[in-house]
Amino acid sequence: MPKNISRNKRGRPAVRTAAGPRPTRLHSVKELLRRSAPALTRVTDQAARAAFWSEWLCHHLPTELGARVCGVVERDGTLVISAASAAWCARLRYALQELDPQIRAAAPQLTAIAVRVQPHS
């Protein structure tokens, strides 16, 4: 005997037809990022500040030290600079002591400058 087909949803077809209700309009990623979402604006502001400090440090540090800076983050009034190794971290600390007045002039809201070793991933 053949198996009986379950007919508990008689009102709607199993497959949507072209004449059926249209889904909501899809948005491109570019359009979604352009909207003003608080989380995205915070992230883009942090990225802009990081790019500013990376460029600023490359211009003001010696070339050998500028190449060893792995990342820069401005967080809670502290400028955190990541170096490639502990040796470069020490050299960077001494160089930043000389640049401290210029850094404070560029960003008076900074309360501290920290240099850390970039962890290996």
C-alpha distances in whole Angstrom, upper triangle without the diagonal:
4,7,9,12,15,18,21,23,23,27,27,26,25,27,31,32,36,37,36,38,40,41,44,47,47,50,52,53,57,56,55,58,60,59,62,60,62,60,61,64,65,64,65,69,68,68,71,73,72,72,76,77,76,78,81,81,81,84,86,85,86,84,83,82,80,78,77,76,72,71,73,72,74,72,74,77,77,77,75,76,74,76,74,76,78,81,81,80,83,85,83,84,88,87,86,89,91,88,88,90,89,85,86,88,85,83,85,82,81,82,82,81,79,78,75,74,71,68,66,63
4,6,9,12,15,18,20,20,24,24,22,21,23,27,28,32,33,32,34,37,37,40,43,43,47,48,50,53,53,51,54,57,56,58,56,59,57,57,61,62,60,62,65,65,64,67,70,69,69,73,74,73,74,77,78,77,80,83,82,83,81,80,79,77,75,74,73,69,68,70,69,70,69,71,74,74,74,72,73,71,73,71,73,76,79,78,77,81,82,80,81,85,84,83,86,88,85,85,87,86,82,83,85,81,79,82,79,78,79,79,78,76,75,73,71,68,65,64,60
4,6,9,12,15,17,18,21,22,20,19,21,25,27,30,31,30,32,34,35,38,41,41,44,46,47,51,50,49,52,54,53,55,53,56,54,54,58,59,57,59,62,62,62,64,67,66,66,70,71,70,72,75,75,75,78,80,79,81,78,78,77,75,73,72,70,67,66,67,66,67,66,68,71,71,71,69,70,68,70,69,71,73,76,75,74,78,79,77,79,82,82,80,83,85,83,82,84,83,79,80,82,78,76,78,75,75,76,76,75,73,72,70,68,65,63,61,57
4,6,9,12,14,15,18,19,18,17,20,23,25,29,29,28,30,32,33,36,39,39,43,45,46,50,49,47,51,53,52,54,52,54,53,53,57,58,57,58,62,62,61,64,66,65,66,69,71,70,72,75,75,75,78,80,79,81,79,78,77,75,73,72,71,67,66,67,65,67,66,67,70,71,71,69,70,68,70,69,71,74,77,76,75,78,80,78,79,82,82,80,83,85,82,82,84,82,79,80,81,78,76,78,75,74,76,75,75,73,73,70,69,66,63,62,58
4,6,9,11,11,15,15,14,13,16,19,21,25,26,24,26,29,29,32,35,36,39,41,43,46,45,44,47,49,48,50,49,51,50,50,53,55,53,55,58,58,58,61,63,62,63,66,67,67,69,71,72,72,75,77,76,78,76,75,74,72,70,69,68,64,63,64,62,64,63,64,67,68,68,66,67,65,68,67,69,71,74,73,72,76,77,75,76,80,79,77,80,82,79,79,81,79,76,77,78,75,73,75,71,71,73,72,72,70,70,67,66,63,61,59,56
4,6,8,9,13,13,13,12,16,19,21,25,25,23,25,27,27,30,33,34,37,40,41,45,44,42,45,47,46,48,46,48,47,48,51,52,51,53,56,56,56,59,61,60,61,64,66,65,67,70,70,70,73,75,75,76,74,74,73,70,69,68,66,62,61,62,60,62,60,61,65,65,65,64,65,64,66,65,67,69,73,71,70,74,75,73,74,78,77,75,78,80,77,77,79,77,73,74,76,72,70,72,69,69,70,70,69,68,68,65,64,61,59,58,54
4,6,6,10,11,11,11,15,17,19,23,23,20,22,25,26,29,32,33,36,39,40,44,43,41,44,46,45,47,45,48,47,47,50,52,51,53,56,56,56,58,61,60,61,64,66,65,67,70,70,71,73,75,75,77,75,75,73,71,69,69,67,63,62,63,61,62,60,62,65,65,66,64,66,64,67,66,68,71,74,72,71,75,76,74,75,78,78,75,78,80,78,77,79,77,73,74,75,72,70,72,69,69,70,70,70,68,68,66,66,62,60,59,56
4,6,9,10,11,11,15,17,20,23,23,20,21,24,24,27,31,32,35,38,39,43,41,39,43,45,43,45,43,45,44,45,48,50,49,51,54,54,54,57,59,59,60,62,64,63,65,68,69,69,72,74,73,75,74,74,72,70,68,67,65,62,60,61,59,60,58,59,62,63,64,62,64,63,65,65,67,69,72,71,70,73,75,72,73,77,76,74,76,78,76,75,76,75,71,72,73,70,68,69,66,66,68,68,68,66,67,64,64,61,59,58,54
4,6,6,8,9,12,14,16,20,19,17,18,21,21,24,27,28,32,35,36,39,38,36,40,42,40,42,40,43,42,43,46,47,47,48,51,52,51,54,56,56,57,60,61,61,63,65,66,67,69,71,71,73,71,71,70,67,66,65,63,60,58,59,56,57,56,57,60,61,62,60,62,61,63,63,65,67,71,69,68,71,73,70,71,75,74,72,74,76,73,73,74,73,69,70,71,68,65,67,64,64,66,66,66,64,65,63,62,59,57,56,53
4,6,7,9,12,14,15,19,18,16,17,21,22,25,28,30,33,36,38,41,39,38,42,43,42,44,42,45,45,45,48,50,49,50,53,54,54,56,59,59,59,62,64,63,65,68,69,69,71,74,74,76,74,74,72,70,68,68,66,62,61,61,59,60,59,60,63,64,64,63,65,64,66,66,68,71,74,72,71,74,76,73,74,78,77,74,77,79,76,75,77,75,72,72,73,70,68,70,67,67,68,69,69,67,68,66,65,62,60,60,56
4,7,10,12,12,14,17,16,13,14,18,19,22,25,27,31,34,36,39,37,36,39,41,39,41,40,43,43,43,46,48,47,48,51,52,52,54,57,57,57,60,62,62,63,66,67,67,70,72,72,74,72,73,71,68,67,67,65,61,59,60,58,58,57,58,61,62,63,62,63,63,65,65,68,70,73,71,70,73,75,72,73,76,75,73,76,77,74,73,75,73,70,70,71,68,66,68,65,65,67,67,67,66,67,65,64,61,60,59,55
4,6,8,9,11,14,13,10,12,15,16,19,22,24,28,31,33,36,34,33,36,38,36,39,38,40,40,40,43,45,44,45,48,49,49,51,54,54,54,57,59,59,60,63,64,64,66,69,69,71,69,69,68,65,64,64,62,58,56,57,55,56,55,56,59,60,60,59,60,60,62,62,64,67,70,68,67,70,72,69,70,73,72,70,73,75,71,71,72,70,67,68,68,65,63,65,62,63,64,65,64,63,64,62,61,58,57,56,52
4,5,7,8,12,12,10,12,15,16,20,23,24,28,30,32,35,34,33,37,38,37,40,38,41,41,41,44,46,45,46,49,50,49,51,54,54,54,57,59,58,60,63,64,64,66,68,69,71,68,69,67,65,63,63,61,58,56,57,55,56,55,57,60,60,60,59,60,59,62,61,64,66,69,67,67,70,71,68,70,73,72,70,73,75,72,71,73,71,67,68,69,66,64,66,63,63,65,65,65,64,64,62,61,58,56,55,52
4,7,9,13,14,12,14,16,16,20,22,23,27,29,31,34,33,32,35,37,36,39,37,40,39,39,42,44,43,44,47,48,47,50,52,52,52,55,57,56,58,61,62,62,64,66,66,68,66,66,65,62,61,60,59,55,53,54,53,54,53,55,58,58,58,57,58,57,59,59,61,64,66,65,64,68,69,66,67,71,70,68,71,72,69,69,71,69,65,66,67,64,62,64,61,61,63,63,63,61,61,59,58,55,53,52,49
4,6,10,12,10,12,13,14,18,20,21,24,26,28,31,31,30,33,35,34,37,36,39,38,38,41,43,41,42,46,46,45,48,51,50,50,53,55,54,56,59,60,59,62,64,64,66,64,64,63,60,59,59,57,53,52,53,51,53,52,54,57,57,57,56,56,55,58,57,60,62,65,63,63,66,67,64,66,69,68,66,69,71,68,67,69,67,64,65,66,62,60,63,60,60,62,62,61,60,60,58,57,54,52,51,47
4,7,8,6,8,10,11,15,17,18,22,24,26,29,28,27,31,32,32,34,34,37,36,36,39,41,40,40,44,45,44,46,49,49,49,51,54,53,54,57,58,58,60,63,63,65,63,63,62,59,58,58,56,52,51,52,50,51,51,52,55,56,56,55,55,54,57,56,59,62,65,63,62,66,66,63,65,68,67,65,68,69,66,66,67,65,62,63,64,60,59,61,58,59,61,61,60,59,59,57,57,53,52,51,47
4,5,5,9,10,12,16,17,19,22,25,27,30,29,29,32,33,33,36,35,39,38,37,40,43,42,42,45,46,45,47,50,50,50,53,55,54,55,58,60,59,62,64,65,66,64,65,64,61,59,60,58,54,53,54,52,53,53,55,57,58,58,57,57,57,59,59,61,64,67,65,64,68,68,65,67,70,69,67,70,71,68,68,69,67,64,65,65,62,60,62,60,60,63,63,62,61,61,60,59,55,54,53,50
4,5,8,8,11,14,15,17,20,23,26,28,27,27,30,31,31,34,34,38,37,36,39,41,40,40,44,45,44,46,49,49,48,51,54,53,54,57,58,58,60,62,63,65,63,63,62,59,58,58,56,53,52,52,51,52,52,54,56,57,57,56,56,56,58,58,61,64,66,64,63,67,67,64,66,69,67,65,69,70,66,66,68,65,62,63,63,60,59,61,59,59,62,62,61,60,60,59,58,55,54,53,50
4,7,8,12,15,16,18,22,24,28,30,28,28,32,33,32,35,35,39,39,38,40,43,42,42,45,47,46,47,50,51,50,53,56,55,56,59,60,60,62,65,65,67,65,66,65,62,61,61,59,56,54,55,53,54,54,55,58,59,58,58,59,58,61,60,63,66,69,66,66,69,70,67,68,71,70,67,71,72,68,68,69,67,64,65,65,61,60,62,60,61,63,63,63,62,63,61,61,57,57,56,52
4,6,9,13,15,17,21,24,27,29,27,27,31,31,30,33,33,36,36,36,38,41,40,40,44,45,44,46,49,49,49,52,54,54,55,57,59,59,61,63,64,66,64,65,64,61,59,60,58,54,52,53,51,52,51,53,56,57,56,56,57,56,59,59,62,64,67,65,64,67,68,65,66,70,68,66,69,70,67,66,68,65,62,63,63,60,58,60,58,59,61,61,61,60,61,59,59,56,55,54,51
4,7,9,12,15,18,21,24,26,24,24,28,28,27,30,30,33,33,33,35,38,37,37,40,42,42,43,46,47,47,49,51,51,52,55,56,57,58,61,62,64,62,63,61,58,57,58,55,52,50,50,48,49,48,50,52,54,53,53,54,54,57,57,60,62,65,63,61,65,66,63,64,67,66,63,66,67,64,63,65,62,59,60,60,57,55,57,55,56,58,58,58,58,58,57,57,53,53,52,49
4,7,9,11,15,18,21,23,21,21,24,25,24,27,27,30,31,30,32,35,34,34,37,39,38,40,43,43,43,46,48,48,49,51,53,53,55,57,58,60,59,60,58,55,54,54,52,49,47,47,45,46,46,47,50,51,51,50,51,51,54,54,57,59,62,60,59,62,63,60,61,64,62,60,63,64,61,60,62,59,56,57,57,54,52,54,52,53,55,56,55,55,55,54,54,51,50,50,46
4,6,8,12,15,18,20,18,18,21,22,21,24,24,27,27,26,29,31,31,31,34,36,35,37,40,40,40,43,45,45,46,48,50,50,52,54,55,57,55,56,55,52,51,51,49,46,43,44,42,43,42,44,46,47,47,47,48,47,50,50,53,56,58,56,55,59,59,56,57,61,59,57,60,61,58,57,58,56,53,54,54,51,49,51,49,49,52,52,52,51,52,50,50,47,46,46,43
4,6,9,13,15,18,15,15,18,19,18,21,20,24,24,23,26,28,28,28,31,33,32,34,37,37,37,40,42,42,43,46,47,48,49,52,53,55,53,54,53,49,49,49,46,43,41,41,39,40,39,41,43,45,44,44,45,45,48,48,51,54,56,54,53,56,57,54,55,58,56,54,57,58,55,54,55,53,50,51,51,48,46,48,45,46,49,49,49,49,49,48,48,45,45,44,41
4,7,10,13,15,12,12,16,17,16,19,19,23,23,22,24,27,26,26,29,31,30,31,35,35,35,37,40,40,41,43,45,45,47,49,50,52,51,52,50,47,46,47,44,42,39,39,38,38,38,40,42,43,43,43,44,44,46,47,50,52,55,52,51,55,55,52,53,56,54,52,55,56,53,52,53,51,48,49,49,45,44,46,44,45,47,48,48,47,48,47,47,44,44,43,40
4,7,10,12,10,10,14,15,14,18,18,21,21,20,22,25,24,24,27,29,27,29,32,32,32,35,37,37,38,40,42,42,44,46,47,49,47,48,47,44,43,44,41,38,36,36,35,36,36,37,40,41,40,40,41,40,43,43,46,49,51,49,48,52,52,49,50,53,51,49,52,53,50,50,51,48,45,46,47,43,42,44,42,43,45,45,45,44,45,44,44,40,40,40,37
4,7,8,6,7,10,11,11,15,15,19,19,16,19,22,21,20,23,25,24,25,29,29,29,31,34,33,34,37,39,39,40,43,44,46,44,45,44,41,40,41,38,35,33,33,32,33,33,35,37,38,37,37,37,37,40,41,44,46,49,46,45,49,49,46,47,50,48,46,49,50,46,46,47,45,42,43,43,39,38,41,39,39,42,42,42,41,42,41,41,38,38,38,35
4,5,5,6,9,10,11,15,15,19,18,16,18,21,19,18,22,24,22,23,27,27,26,29,31,31,31,34,36,36,37,40,41,43,41,42,41,38,37,38,35,33,31,31,30,31,31,34,36,36,35,35,35,35,38,38,41,44,46,43,42,46,46,43,45,48,45,43,47,48,44,44,45,43,40,41,41,38,36,39,37,38,41,41,40,40,40,39,39,35,36,35,32
4,5,5,6,9,10,13,13,16,15,13,15,18,16,15,19,20,18,20,23,23,23,25,28,27,28,31,33,32,34,37,38,40,38,39,38,34,33,34,32,29,27,27,26,27,28,30,32,33,31,31,31,31,34,34,37,40,42,40,39,42,42,39,41,44,42,40,43,44,41,41,42,39,37,38,38,35,33,36,34,34,37,37,36,36,36,35,35,32,32,32,29
4,5,5,6,9,12,13,16,16,12,14,17,15,14,17,19,17,18,22,22,21,23,26,26,26,29,31,31,32,35,36,38,36,38,36,33,32,33,31,28,26,26,25,26,27,30,31,32,31,31,31,31,33,34,37,40,42,39,38,42,42,38,40,43,41,39,42,43,39,39,40,37,35,36,36,32,31,34,33,33,36,36,35,35,35,35,35,32,33,33,30
4,5,5,7,10,12,15,16,13,14,17,17,15,18,21,19,20,23,24,23,25,28,28,29,31,33,33,35,37,39,41,39,41,39,36,36,36,34,31,29,29,27,28,28,30,32,33,32,32,33,34,36,37,40,43,45,42,41,44,44,41,42,45,43,41,44,45,41,41,42,39,36,37,37,34,33,35,33,34,37,38,37,37,38,37,38,35,35,35,33
4,5,6,9,9,13,12,10,12,15,14,14,17,19,18,19,22,23,23,25,28,28,29,31,33,33,35,37,38,41,39,40,39,35,35,36,33,30,28,27,26,26,26,28,30,31,31,31,32,32,35,36,39,41,43,41,39,43,43,40,41,44,42,40,43,44,40,40,41,38,36,36,37,33,32,34,32,33,35,36,35,35,36,35,36,33,33,33,31
4,5,8,8,11,11,7,9,12,11,10,13,15,14,15,19,19,19,21,24,24,25,27,29,29,31,33,34,37,35,37,35,32,32,32,29,27,24,24,22,23,23,25,27,28,27,27,28,29,31,32,36,38,40,37,36,40,40,36,37,40,38,36,39,40,37,36,37,35,32,33,33,29,28,31,29,29,32,32,32,32,32,32,33,30,30,31,29
4,6,9,12,12,9,10,13,13,11,14,16,15,16,19,20,20,21,24,25,25,27,30,30,31,33,35,38,36,38,36,33,33,34,31,29,26,25,24,24,24,26,28,29,28,29,30,30,33,35,38,40,42,39,38,41,41,37,39,41,39,37,40,40,37,36,37,34,32,33,32,29,28,30,28,29,32,33,33,33,34,34,35,32,33,34,32
4,6,9,11,9,9,13,13,12,14,17,17,17,20,22,22,23,26,27,28,29,32,32,34,36,37,40,39,40,39,35,35,36,33,31,28,27,25,24,25,26,28,29,29,30,31,32,35,36,40,42,44,41,39,43,43,39,40,43,41,38,41,42,38,38,38,36,33,34,33,30,29,31,29,30,33,34,34,34,35,35,36,33,34,35,33
4,6,9,7,7,10,12,11,12,15,16,16,18,20,21,22,25,26,27,28,30,32,33,34,36,39,38,40,38,34,35,35,32,30,27,25,23,22,22,23,25,27,27,28,29,31,34,36,39,40,43,40,38,41,41,38,38,41,39,36,39,40,36,35,36,34,31,31,31,28,26,28,25,27,30,31,31,32,33,33,35,32,33,35,33
4,6,5,6,9,10,11,12,14,15,16,18,20,21,22,24,26,27,28,30,32,33,35,36,39,38,39,37,34,34,34,31,29,26,24,21,21,20,21,23,25,25,26,28,29,32,34,37,39,41,38,37,40,40,37,37,40,39,36,38,40,36,35,36,34,31,31,31,28,26,28,25,26,29,30,30,30,32,32,33,31,31,33,31
4,6,5,6,9,10,11,12,14,15,17,18,20,21,23,24,26,27,29,30,32,33,34,37,37,38,35,33,33,33,30,27,24,22,19,18,17,18,20,22,23,24,26,27,31,33,35,37,39,37,34,37,38,35,35,38,36,33,35,37,34,32,33,32,28,28,29,26,23,25,22,23,25,26,27,28,29,29,31,29,30,31,30
4,6,5,6,9,10,11,13,14,16,17,19,20,21,23,25,26,27,29,31,32,33,36,35,36,33,31,31,31,27,25,21,20,17,17,16,17,19,21,21,21,23,24,28,30,32,34,36,34,32,35,36,32,33,36,35,32,34,36,33,31,33,31,28,28,29,26,23,25,22,23,25,25,26,26,27,27,28,26,26,28,26
4,5,5,6,8,10,10,12,14,15,16,18,20,21,22,24,26,27,29,30,31,34,33,34,32,29,29,29,26,24,20,19,17,17,16,18,20,21,21,22,23,24,27,29,32,34,36,33,31,35,35,32,32,36,34,31,34,35,32,31,32,30,27,28,28,25,23,25,23,23,26,26,26,26,27,27,28,25,26,27,26
4,5,5,6,9,10,10,12,14,15,16,18,20,21,22,24,26,27,28,30,33,32,34,31,28,29,29,26,24,20,19,16,15,15,17,18,20,20,21,22,24,27,29,32,34,36,33,31,34,35,31,31,34,33,30,32,33,30,29,30,28,25,25,25,22,20,22,20,21,23,24,24,25,26,27,28,26,27,29,27
4,6,5,6,9,10,11,12,14,15,17,18,20,21,22,24,26,27,28,31,31,32,29,27,27,27,23,22,18,16,13,12,12,13,15,17,17,18,20,21,25,27,30,31,33,31,28,31,32,28,29,32,30,27,30,31,28,26,28,26,23,23,24,21,18,20,17,18,20,21,21,22,23,23,25,23,25,26,25
4,5,5,6,9,10,11,12,14,15,16,18,20,21,23,25,26,26,29,29,30,27,24,25,24,21,19,15,14,12,12,12,14,16,17,16,17,18,19,22,24,27,29,31,28,26,30,30,27,27,31,29,26,29,31,27,26,28,26,23,23,24,21,19,22,19,19,21,22,21,21,22,22,23,21,22,23,22
4,5,5,6,9,10,10,12,14,15,16,18,20,21,23,24,25,28,28,29,27,24,24,24,21,19,16,14,13,13,14,16,17,18,17,18,19,20,23,25,28,30,32,29,27,30,31,27,28,31,29,26,29,30,27,26,27,25,22,23,23,20,18,21,19,19,22,23,22,22,23,23,25,22,24,25,24
4,5,5,6,9,10,11,12,14,15,16,18,20,21,23,24,27,27,28,26,23,24,24,20,19,16,13,11,10,12,13,14,15,15,16,17,19,23,25,28,29,31,28,26,29,29,25,26,29,27,24,27,28,24,23,24,22,19,20,20,17,15,17,15,16,19,20,19,20,22,22,24,22,24,26,25
4,5,5,6,9,10,11,12,14,15,16,18,20,21,22,25,25,26,23,20,21,21,17,16,12,10,8,7,9,11,12,13,12,13,14,16,19,21,24,26,28,25,23,26,26,22,23,26,24,21,24,26,22,21,23,21,18,18,20,16,14,17,15,14,17,17,17,17,18,19,20,18,20,22,22
4,5,5,6,9,10,10,12,14,15,16,18,20,21,24,23,24,22,19,19,19,16,14,11,10,9,10,12,15,16,15,13,14,14,15,18,20,23,25,27,24,23,26,26,22,23,26,24,22,25,26,23,22,24,22,18,20,21,17,16,19,18,17,20,19,18,18,19,19,20,18,20,21,21
4,5,5,6,9,10,11,12,14,15,17,18,20,23,22,24,22,18,20,20,17,16,13,11,10,10,13,16,16,16,14,15,15,17,20,22,25,27,28,25,24,27,26,22,24,26,24,21,24,25,21,21,22,20,17,18,18,15,14,17,16,16,20,20,18,19,20,21,22,20,23,24,24
4,5,5,6,9,10,10,12,14,15,16,18,21,21,23,20,17,19,19,15,15,12,9,8,7,10,13,12,12,10,12,13,15,18,20,23,25,26,23,21,24,24,20,20,23,21,18,21,22,18,18,19,16,13,15,15,12,11,14,13,12,16,16,15,16,17,18,20,19,21,24,24
4,5,5,6,9,10,11,12,14,15,16,19,19,20,17,14,16,16,12,11,8,6,6,7,10,13,13,12,10,10,10,12,14,17,20,22,23,20,18,21,21,17,18,21,19,17,20,21,18,18,19,17,14,16,17,14,13,16,15,14,17,16,14,14,15,15,17,15,18,20,20
4,6,5,6,8,10,11,12,14,15,18,17,19,17,14,15,16,12,12,9,8,9,11,14,17,17,16,13,13,12,14,16,18,21,23,24,21,20,23,22,18,20,22,20,18,21,22,18,19,20,17,15,17,18,14,14,18,17,16,20,19,17,17,17,18,19,17,20,22,22
4,6,5,6,9,10,11,12,14,17,17,19,17,14,16,17,14,14,12,9,10,10,14,17,15,15,12,13,13,15,17,20,23,24,25,21,20,23,22,18,19,21,19,16,19,19,16,16,17,14,12,14,14,10,11,15,15,14,18,17,15,17,17,19,20,19,22,24,25
4,5,5,6,8,10,10,12,15,15,17,14,11,14,14,11,12,9,7,8,8,12,15,14,12,9,10,9,12,14,17,20,21,21,18,17,19,18,14,16,18,15,13,16,16,13,13,15,12,9,12,13,10,10,14,14,12,15,14,12,13,13,15,17,17,20,22,23
4,5,5,6,9,10,10,13,13,14,12,9,10,11,8,9,7,6,9,11,15,18,17,15,11,11,9,11,12,14,17,19,20,16,16,18,17,14,16,18,15,13,17,17,14,15,17,15,12,15,16,13,14,17,18,16,18,17,14,15,14,15,16,15,18,20,21
4,6,5,6,9,10,13,12,15,13,9,11,13,11,12,11,10,13,14,17,20,19,18,14,15,13,14,15,17,20,22,22,18,18,21,19,16,18,19,16,15,18,18,14,16,17,14,13,16,16,13,14,18,19,17,20,19,17,18,17,18,19,18,22,23,24
4,6,5,6,8,12,12,15,13,10,13,14,12,14,12,11,13,13,17,19,17,16,13,14,12,15,16,18,21,22,22,18,18,20,18,14,16,17,14,12,15,15,11,13,14,10,9,12,12,9,11,15,16,15,18,17,14,16,16,18,20,19,23,25,26
4,5,5,6,9,10,12,9,7,10,11,9,11,11,9,12,13,17,19,17,15,12,12,10,12,12,15,17,18,18,14,14,16,14,11,13,14,11,9,13,12,10,12,13,11,9,13,14,11,13,16,17,15,18,16,13,14,13,15,16,17,20,22,24
4,6,6,8,7,10,8,5,8,10,9,11,11,11,15,16,20,23,21,19,15,15,12,13,13,15,18,19,18,15,15,17,15,12,15,16,12,12,16,15,12,15,17,14,13,17,17,14,16,20,21,19,21,20,16,17,15,17,18,17,21,22,24
4,6,8,8,12,11,8,11,13,12,15,15,14,17,18,22,24,22,20,17,18,15,17,16,18,21,22,21,18,18,19,17,14,16,17,13,13,16,14,12,14,15,12,12,16,15,13,16,19,21,19,22,21,18,19,18,20,21,21,25,26,28
4,7,9,12,10,8,12,14,12,16,15,14,17,18,21,23,21,19,15,16,14,16,16,18,20,21,20,16,16,17,14,12,14,13,10,10,12,10,8,11,12,9,10,13,13,12,15,17,20,18,20,18,15,17,16,19,20,21,25,26,28
4,6,8,6,6,9,10,10,14,14,14,17,18,21,24,21,19,15,16,13,14,13,15,17,18,16,13,13,14,11,9,11,11,7,8,11,10,8,12,14,12,12,15,16,15,17,19,21,19,20,18,15,16,14,17,17,18,22,24,26
4,6,5,6,9,10,11,15,16,16,20,21,25,27,25,22,19,19,15,16,14,15,17,18,16,12,14,14,11,10,13,12,9,11,14,12,11,15,17,15,15,19,19,18,21,23,25,22,24,22,18,19,16,18,19,19,23,24,27
4,5,5,6,9,10,14,15,16,20,22,25,28,26,24,20,19,16,16,14,14,16,18,16,13,15,16,13,12,15,15,12,14,17,16,15,18,20,18,18,21,22,20,22,25,27,24,26,24,20,20,18,19,19,19,22,23,25
4,6,6,7,9,13,15,17,20,23,26,29,27,24,20,19,15,15,12,12,13,15,13,10,12,13,10,10,14,14,11,14,17,16,16,19,21,20,19,23,24,22,24,27,28,25,27,24,20,19,16,17,16,17,20,20,23
4,5,5,7,10,13,14,17,19,22,25,23,20,17,15,12,11,9,10,11,13,11,7,9,11,8,7,10,11,9,10,14,14,13,16,19,17,16,20,21,20,21,24,25,22,23,20,16,16,13,14,14,14,18,19,21
4,5,6,9,11,11,15,17,21,24,22,19,16,15,11,11,9,11,13,15,14,10,11,13,11,9,12,13,10,11,15,15,13,16,18,16,15,19,20,18,19,22,23,21,22,20,16,16,13,15,14,14,18,19,21
4,6,8,11,13,16,19,22,26,25,22,18,16,13,11,9,9,12,15,14,10,12,15,12,11,15,16,14,15,18,18,17,19,22,20,19,22,23,21,22,26,26,23,25,23,19,18,15,15,14,13,17,17,19
4,6,9,12,15,18,21,24,23,20,16,14,10,9,6,6,8,11,10,7,9,12,10,9,12,14,13,13,17,18,17,19,22,20,19,22,24,22,22,25,26,22,24,21,17,15,12,12,10,10,13,14,16
4,6,8,11,14,17,20,20,16,13,11,7,6,5,6,10,12,12,9,9,12,11,8,11,14,12,12,16,17,15,17,20,18,16,19,21,19,19,22,22,19,21,18,14,13,10,10,10,9,13,14,16
4,7,10,14,16,20,20,17,13,11,8,5,5,6,10,12,14,11,11,14,14,12,14,17,16,15,19,20,18,19,22,21,18,21,23,21,21,24,23,20,22,19,15,13,11,10,9,7,10,11,13
4,7,10,13,16,16,14,11,8,6,5,7,9,12,14,16,13,12,16,16,13,14,18,16,15,18,20,18,18,21,19,16,19,21,18,18,21,20,17,19,16,13,12,10,10,10,8,11,13,14
4,7,10,13,13,10,7,6,5,6,9,12,15,16,18,15,13,16,16,13,14,17,15,13,16,18,15,15,18,16,13,16,18,15,14,17,16,13,15,13,11,10,9,10,12,10,14,16,17
4,6,10,10,8,6,5,7,9,12,15,17,18,20,18,15,18,19,15,16,19,18,15,18,20,17,16,19,18,14,15,18,15,13,16,14,12,14,12,10,10,11,11,13,12,15,17,18
4,7,7,6,5,6,9,11,15,18,20,21,23,20,17,20,20,17,17,20,19,15,17,19,17,15,17,16,12,13,15,13,10,13,10,8,11,10,9,10,12,13,16,15,18,21,21
4,6,5,6,7,11,13,17,20,22,22,24,22,19,21,22,19,18,22,21,18,19,22,19,17,19,19,15,15,18,16,13,14,11,9,10,10,10,11,13,14,17,16,18,21,22
4,6,8,10,14,16,20,23,24,24,26,25,21,23,25,21,20,23,23,19,20,23,20,18,19,19,16,15,18,16,13,13,9,8,9,9,11,12,15,16,19,19,21,24,25
4,7,10,13,16,19,23,24,24,26,24,20,22,23,20,18,21,20,17,17,20,17,14,16,16,12,11,14,13,10,9,6,5,5,7,9,11,14,16,19,20,22,26,26
4,6,10,13,16,19,21,20,22,20,17,18,19,16,14,17,17,14,15,17,15,13,15,15,12,11,14,13,11,11,9,6,6,5,6,7,10,12,16,17,19,22,24
4,6,10,13,17,18,18,20,17,14,16,17,13,12,15,15,11,13,15,13,11,14,13,10,10,13,12,10,11,10,7,8,6,5,6,8,11,14,14,17,21,22
4,7,10,13,15,15,17,15,12,14,15,12,11,15,15,12,14,17,15,13,16,16,12,14,17,15,13,15,14,11,11,9,6,5,6,7,10,11,14,17,18
4,7,10,12,12,14,11,9,12,12,9,10,13,12,10,13,15,13,13,17,16,13,15,18,16,15,17,16,13,14,11,8,6,5,6,8,9,12,15,17
4,7,9,10,12,10,8,11,12,9,11,14,14,12,16,18,16,16,20,19,16,19,21,19,19,21,20,17,18,14,11,9,6,5,5,5,9,11,14
4,6,7,9,6,5,9,10,8,10,13,12,12,15,17,16,17,21,20,18,20,23,21,21,23,23,19,20,17,13,11,7,6,5,6,9,11,14
4,7,8,6,7,11,11,10,13,15,15,16,19,20,20,21,24,23,21,24,26,24,24,27,27,23,24,21,17,14,11,9,6,6,8,9,12
4,5,5,6,9,10,10,12,15,15,16,18,20,20,21,25,25,23,25,28,26,26,28,28,24,25,21,18,15,11,9,6,7,9,10,13
4,5,5,6,9,10,11,13,14,15,17,19,20,20,24,24,22,25,28,27,26,28,28,24,23,20,16,13,10,8,6,9,10,12,16
4,5,5,7,9,10,11,13,14,16,18,19,20,24,24,22,25,28,27,27,29,29,25,25,21,18,15,12,11,9,12,14,15,19
4,5,5,6,9,10,10,12,14,16,16,18,21,21,19,22,25,24,24,26,26,23,23,19,16,14,10,10,8,11,13,15,18
4,6,5,6,9,10,10,12,15,15,16,20,20,18,20,23,22,22,24,24,20,20,16,13,10,6,6,6,9,12,14,18
4,5,5,7,9,10,11,13,15,15,19,20,18,20,23,23,23,24,25,21,20,17,13,11,8,9,10,13,15,18,21
4,5,5,6,9,10,11,13,14,18,18,17,20,22,22,22,24,25,21,21,18,14,13,10,12,12,14,17,19,23
4,5,5,6,9,10,10,12,15,15,14,17,19,18,19,21,21,18,18,15,11,10,7,10,11,13,16,18,22
4,5,5,6,9,10,10,14,15,13,15,18,18,18,19,20,16,16,12,9,8,6,9,11,14,17,20,23
4,5,5,7,9,10,13,14,14,16,18,19,20,21,22,18,18,15,12,12,10,13,15,18,21,23,26
4,5,5,7,9,12,12,12,14,16,16,18,19,21,18,18,15,12,13,11,14,15,18,21,23,26
4,5,5,6,9,10,9,11,13,14,14,16,17,14,14,12,9,10,9,13,15,17,21,23,26
4,5,5,8,10,10,11,14,15,15,16,17,14,14,12,9,11,11,15,17,20,23,26,29
4,6,8,9,10,11,13,14,16,17,19,16,16,14,12,14,14,18,20,22,26,28,31
4,6,5,6,9,10,11,12,14,16,14,15,13,11,13,13,17,19,21,25,27,30
4,5,5,6,9,10,11,11,13,11,11,10,9,12,13,16,19,21,25,28,30
4,5,5,6,9,10,10,13,11,12,12,12,15,16,20,23,25,28,31,34
4,5,5,6,9,10,13,12,14,13,12,16,17,20,23,24,28,31,33
4,5,5,6,8,10,9,11,10,9,12,14,17,20,21,25,28,29
4,5,5,5,8,7,9,9,10,13,16,19,22,24,27,30,32
4,6,6,9,10,12,13,13,17,19,22,25,26,30,33,34
4,6,9,9,13,13,13,16,18,21,24,24,28,30,32
4,5,6,9,11,11,15,17,20,23,23,27,30,31
4,5,8,11,12,16,18,22,25,26,29,32,33
4,6,9,11,15,18,20,24,25,27,30,32
4,6,8,11,14,17,20,21,24,27,29
4,7,10,14,17,20,22,24,28,29
4,7,10,13,17,18,21,25,26
4,7,10,14,15,18,22,24
4,6,10,12,15,18,21
4,7,9,12,16,18
4,6,9,12,15
4,6,9,12
4,6,9
4,6
4
